[in-house]
Amino acid sequence: MNDVSPLISAQQLFVDALPTQIMPAKEISLDNALGRTLHSDLVATEDSPPYHRAIVEGFVVHAADTRGASEETPVSFQIVDAVAPGDAKCPAFSNGQAVETQTGSIIPDGDVAIVRMWEAKRDGDRFTISRPFPPRFFIEDRGCDIQQGSTIISAGTVLDASHIGTLASLGLDSVSVCRKPRVTIFASGDEVIPHTATLTPGKIRDCNSPMLAAAVRACGGKPIEAGIMGDDFDAFVTEVKQALRDSDMIVISGGTAVGGRDFISDLISEVGELLVDGVPMKSGRPLIMGKAGKAPIVAVAGHPPEALRGFRLFGLPALQKLQGIAAALPGDGNSN
């Protein structure tokens, strides 16, 4: 038994027909990378941290020297030197000796440990301990966060503040992201006028174009508002073909049927391939999808709430796929 809803089936059919990540790469500065989509896997060119380092204040000792230490048989150490954050190396020390250290200081290889400050009973240049410490105790080893050669951020990741920090930690000041998809937006209908125009009887302002442009920006795209098309089929076809020369995606609001004709369905068939001709669900008739070459075409209702809902259901996953973003298909609480 097939439990997949008509909406999910339509979304899957549409998205599966679209190419993955056709956006070319663009190198941008780290300052401008927030919210952009990574174009290719980012491979670490160095380890992080780049050296072994202390994560507490205390004393570096040879772990073997602490064996057998207890309240009854404390073990004593002589402090022979110190290492601070920024020092290029930790001073050498022998058995029975210790080096005072601070958080972030460089620590050598080998079976050494850090005796935390509050676990040492200090008296001048000597201190005693009353318990053993295992090797590498309170030491972060080189590469424990990021290993050189590993993929640290995958292609298709939308970069957030933590990603910016990771890039900076590796010394990077620029990153290769996907160019923003160019999305041309049309409103349709003889009754539709610009949103700044004075209303006259029988007319309605175009609030869909600014609204959908904002939705496109929120999804990582670059909107191009192409204006309002009247109910002239041939003129509309010409305008869409022209827009496809410089667009990665087309969005149309309204105009599903005009004078008994399946206006938008026929238009998509004229300029490309019709994929979804309505969805058998509540308010699903205006949801019409297709593609022209590699460019998705998303047609939504003229009623603003339904226009935005339709874009979220079909425009969003189309934009995500164009940028190589792996995401689940958006569900809808009103699909029955």
Helices and strands as residue ranges (DSSP letters): H 6-16, E 25-29, G 30-32, E 42-43, E 53-54, E 58-62, G 63-66, E 75-83, E 97-101, E 112-116, G 117-119, E 121-123, E 126-129, E 139-140, E 151-153, H 161-169, E 174-178, E 182-188, E 192-193, E 204-205, H 208-218, E 222-229, H 233-244, E 249-253, H 263-271, E 273-277, E 288-292, E 295-300, H 304-310, I 311-315, H 316-322
